[in-house]
Amino acid sequence: VGSGGIYTGSGSLSGATVISTTTNDLTFTATTGDIIFNNNVAPNPVFFINGASNNIGIGTSTPVEVLDIAIDKPTIRLTDTGEVAATGEELGSIDFYTSDPSGSAPHVGARIRTVSFDDVGNKWDMTFSTNDGSANPDERLRITKNGNVVIGTTTPSTNADLTLEGGAIALKETTTPTADTDYGKIYCKADNKLYFQSGAGIEYEITLS
C-alpha cells in the first residue's frame, strides 16, 4: 500500500470497502493508460475509458464512439421517479444541443420526448421537435398513444391514422407498384396523373368530376 492507502501495484481487498470523500474530490487520472473496471460476470470490461481517445466502453475495451455499449441486445432505460399529475407532462426526453454561439445558439437543436396523454400516466405520446432558429425547438411530429401520426399540429383528427396540418403531400413519380392483398395504394406516375391501385392489383386513374 502506498502513501495515503492506495495500492502502488496489484492487490486485493480483505473485505467490503467504502471510500468516503467528504468534501474532497476523488480523481482517477491516466496519463496514457486506460481506466478499466472488471467484474466476475462477463462481458468484461464492465466499464472502460480509453486513455488516448477518452471514449467510454461498456462491455468492450475498444470503444469507437464517445459511448460504446457492447452486449447482447443492449437496452438503455430512462426512469422517471416522479408522478404524473397532468396531461402533457413529460416522462423523459433526449436533447440534441449545440454550444456554437453563432446565430440564436447555443440552444437545443432537436428533441425527442415522451409525454402523458392522460393525468394518471397510463397512456403516452412520443414527440419529435426541431429548431428553426429559435431559443427552443418546436414540435413537428407526434406519434399518439394508439399509433396515429400527427404532423404540424398537436391535435390530431379523431378518426384518421395520419393528420397533416399543412394539408399537402408530395408524391414522387413512380411506376405501377406490386399489389398487396387488402391494401390500396395511391401514387403518381410519370404522366403526372394520380392513380389508385386496389388490393387485387386493379389500377384506376383518379380524376376530378
C-alpha positions in Angstrom: 0.0 0.0 0.0 1.4 3.4 -1.0 1.1 6.8 0.7 -2.5 7.5 1.7 -3.6 3.9 1.5 -3.6 3.5 -2.3 -2.1 0.4 -3.8 1.1 1.0 -5.8 0.7 -2.3 -7.6 -1.9 -5.1 -7.8 -3.7 -6.1 -4.6 -7.0 -7.5 -3.1 -9.4 -6.1 -0.6 -9.8 -8.2 2.5 -13.5 -7.1 2.9 -16.2 -4.7 1.8 -14.7 -1.2 1.4 -16.3 2.2 1.3 -14.5 5.3 0.1 -15.8 8.5 1.7 -14.6 11.7 0.1 -16.5 14.1 2.5 -15.6 17.5 1.0 -12.7 16.2 -1.1 -12.6 15.2 -4.7 -11.9 11.6 -5.9 -10.0 11.7 -9.2 -8.8 8.9 -11.5 -6.1 10.1 -13.8 -4.5 8.0 -16.6 -1.7 9.9 -18.5 -1.7 7.5 -21.4 -3.1 4.3 -19.9 -6.7 3.2 -19.8 -9.1 3.1 -16.8 -10.7 -0.4 -16.5 -13.4 -1.8 -14.3 -13.8 -5.6 -14.4 -16.3 -8.0 -12.8 -16.6 -11.7 -12.3 -19.5 -11.8 -14.7 -19.0 -11.5 -18.4 -18.7 -9.4 -20.5 -15.6 -7.7 -19.4 -14.5 -5.0 -19.1 -17.7 -3.8 -17.4 -16.5 -0.2 -17.8 -13.6 1.1 -19.8 -12.2 4.5 -20.5 -9.7 4.8 -23.4 -6.7 6.8 -22.2 -6.0 8.1 -25.7 -9.4 9.0 -27.1 -11.5 9.3 -23.8 -14.1 7.1 -25.4 -16.1 5.1 -22.9 -16.9 1.4 -23.4 -19.4 -0.7 -21.5 -18.8 -4.3 -22.2 -15.9 -3.5 -24.6 -12.3 -2.4 -24.4 -12.3 -0.9 -27.9 -15.0 1.8 -27.9 -15.1 3.6 -31.3 -17.5 6.3 -30.2 -17.8 8.6 -27.2 -20.0 6.0 -25.6 -20.0 2.4 -27.0 -22.2 -0.3 -25.4 -21.4 -3.9 -26.4 -23.7 -6.6 -25.0 -26.3 -9.0 -26.4 -29.4 -6.9 -27.1 -28.4 -3.7 -25.3 -31.2 -1.6 -23.7 -30.9 1.9 -22.4 -33.7 2.8 -19.9 -34.6 6.3 -18.7 -36.7 6.0 -15.5 -38.9 8.9 -14.3 -39.1 8.7 -10.5 -41.9 11.3 -10.2 -45.6 11.0 -10.5 -47.8 12.2 -13.5 -50.1 15.0 -12.4 -51.3 16.4 -15.7 -51.9 15.6 -19.3 -48.9 16.6 -21.4 -46.4 16.0 -18.6 -43.0 14.9 -19.7 -41.8 11.3 -18.9 -38.3 11.9 -20.4 -36.5 13.5 -23.3 -33.4 13.3 -25.4 -31.9 16.7 -26.4 -29.5 17.4 -29.2 -27.7 20.6 -28.0 -25.3 22.9 -29.8 -22.9 25.1 -27.9 -22.0 27.0 -31.1 -22.6 30.7 -30.2 -23.4 31.8 -33.7 -26.9 32.8 -34.7 -29.5 32.1 -32.0 -27.4 29.3 -30.5 -26.4 27.9 -28.1 -29.7 26.0 -27.9 -31.4 22.7 -28.3 -31.4 21.9 -32.0 -33.8 18.9 -31.8 -35.6 17.0 -29.1 -37.4 13.6 -28.7 -39.9 13.5 -25.8 -42.4 11.2 -24.2 -45.4 13.0 -22.8 -48.5 11.7 -21.0 -51.8 11.6 -22.8 -53.8 11.5 -19.5 -53.2 12.6 -15.9 -52.5 9.2 -14.4 -49.6 8.0 -16.6 -51.4 5.2 -18.3 -51.1 6.4 -21.9 -48.2 8.1 -23.7 -47.4 10.0 -26.8 -43.9 10.5 -28.4 -43.0 13.8 -29.9 -40.2 14.9 -32.3 -39.1 18.6 -32.3 -36.7 20.6 -34.5 -35.4 24.2 -34.3 -35.7 26.8 -37.0 -33.5 29.4 -35.3 -35.4 29.9 -32.0 -34.4 29.6 -28.4 -36.4 26.4 -28.1 -37.4 23.7 -30.6 -40.9 23.3 -31.8 -42.9 20.1 -32.1 -43.1 18.9 -35.7 -44.3 15.3 -35.4 -46.2 13.2 -32.8 -46.9 9.5 -32.6 -50.0 9.2 -30.4 -50.8 6.5 -27.8 -52.7 4.4 -30.4 -50.1 4.7 -33.1 -51.6 7.6 -35.1 -49.1 10.0 -36.7 -49.6 13.8 -36.4 -47.5 16.3 -38.4 -47.6 20.0 -37.9 -50.1 20.0 -35.0 -50.7 18.6 -31.5 -54.4 18.0 -32.1 -54.9 15.0 -34.4 -58.0 14.1 -36.3 -60.0 11.7 -34.2 -60.7 9.2 -37.0 -57.5 9.3 -39.1 -54.3 7.4 -38.9 -52.4 10.4 -40.3 -53.1 14.1 -39.7 -51.3 16.7 -41.8 -51.8 20.3 -40.6 -50.2 21.7 -43.7 -52.6 19.7 -45.9 -50.1 18.9 -48.7 -48.5 15.6 -49.6 -45.7 15.4 -52.2 -45.6 12.1 -54.1 -42.5 11.3 -56.2 -43.3 9.9 -59.7 -43.1 6.1 -59.8 -44.2 3.1 -61.8 -47.2 0.9 -61.1 -46.4 -0.9 -57.8 -46.8 -4.6 -57.0 -50.2 -5.1 -55.4 -50.7 -6.2 -51.8 -53.9 -8.1 -50.8 -56.2 -6.0 -48.6 -54.1 -2.8 -49.2 -55.0 0.0 -51.6 -52.2 2.3 -52.9 -52.2 5.9 -54.2 -49.3 7.0 -56.3 -48.2 9.4 -59.1 -46.8 8.2 -62.4 -44.5 9.8 -65.0 -47.6 11.2 -66.8 -48.2 13.5 -63.8 -51.5 11.8 -63.1 -52.7 10.3 -59.8 -53.7 6.7 -59.5 -55.3 4.3 -57.1 -54.5 0.6 -57.1 -56.8 -1.9 -55.3 -55.6 -4.9 -53.3 -56.4 -7.1 -56.3 -54.0 -5.0 -58.5 -56.6 -3.1 -60.5 -55.4 0.4 -61.3 -57.7 3.4 -61.5 -56.9 6.9 -62.6 -58.1 9.4 -60.1 -59.9 12.2 -61.9 -62.0 15.2 -60.8 -65.6 15.3 -61.9 
